[in-house]
Amino acid sequence: MSGGCAGSVERIPCRASDGRTEGPHTLGPDGSRPRDVDEAWVPVIAPDGPGVLLWADSD
């Protein structure tokens, strides 16, 4: 994942849904899945585990 994309992902706030970790967190880029990065789909690590960040496709 490029540095610009990774930096943008790391600024996105989120909260855990596990009922134990109440504090605010941020998403992190999931560097273990570089082939999965696409135009509107980015693999991330959330407080609850791996996930994907989706947004509306610009096409």
C-alpha positions, -999 to +999 in steps of 0.1 A: +000+000+000+014+034-009+024+058+019-003+083+010-030+057+012-017+043+044-015+077+060-050+084+050-063+051+064-045+058+097-064+091+102-098+074+101-113+071+136-133+040+147-145+023+178-142-014+188-174-034+190-161-060+213-175-044+245-141-043+262-121-016+244-141+016+247-115+042+238-112+057+204-090+039+179-079+044+143-078+020+114-045+007+101-035-005+067-033-043+063+001-047+047-004-085+045-029-081+017-013-058-009-029-076-039-064-069-024-061-031-027-084-019-054-100+015-065-127+014-039-116-014-016-087-012+009-078-040+034-074-026+069-068-037+105-095-025+129-096-028+167-118-060+162-095-075+135-091-075+098-117-057+076-121-036+045-126+001+039-151+007+012-162+039-005-183+048-035-165+041-068-157+072-086-164+058-121 
